[in-house]
């Protein structure tokens, strides 16, 4: 009962947290439809403005698919390292891909990993250990200096943030340190593989703009844009976020930002569209807010409001908590039959 009460309290606090900055983003539009069967579990996206780079969930090779803006695969980059469960990716300024081999639905991995993959197909493995036990993580953020941040996946809206405690070793392991948390509350945006009351709080992917000044986290249903004028990811996650609804994505886990400020999102499943929201980063120009919270810990940010500015009422909060508790096993075992 204590566990259930705690879970209910966490969700209640999430629903009652501070609101995001008001914004009226454009409705996502379909750029193209991803129909290549080799990319059936799109889980991470990056971009250089001309091409999109994509990874599958899981996999037995370190693989990046190079796509045109018509969703057609132009090239496949393969590296020899066999990952356990890739969940996200980032692209460094020098063109190196960073694959987040961090999936752990059962929370039993002793180490997770980051895999560097060059455009020529060379890989470097960096094993990592959490300071407080296993976590399931689907989000990688790479700052402008090349420092990686991992954001955990939580059905209760409070995701923890970790980064390497020192220089990455190869193969490692390098210890991670907990540097904060980010709170995301339930929204009324429809979509995702679970009840939106849960899916709208679960962080499933993230990205940093090519110039390092915007940080994005996404859930199954929404994207949150945080201003990072100094390139500091943790400072950004303490500011108000602008929420961009991404409704009706079957299993939205992929997100990227074009250099021109266009937000790009994608979902698992062959036949799913890659969608764009033009001018998304321009929403931040008048919405930036000073950091909140204490040093090293994020204040209550990225809490949900609907597109028209109406937040979820407090009445169903405990009901949401019950739904979230009931859905936790689904999130933990969603891919039990897969190699994860």
Secondary structure by P-SEA (a helix, b strand, c coil): caaaaaaaaaaaaaaaccccccccccccccccccccccccccccccccccbbbbcccccccbbbbbbcccccccbbbbcccccccccccccccccbbbbcccccccccccccbbbbbcccbbbbbbbbbbccccccccbbbbccccbbbbbbbbcccbbbbbcccccccccccbbbbbccbbbbbbcccccccccccccccccccccccccccbbbbbcccbbbbbbcccccaaaaaacbbbbbbbccccccccccccccbbbbbbbccccccccccccccccccccccccccccccccccbbbbccccccccccaaaaaaaaaaaaccccccccccccc
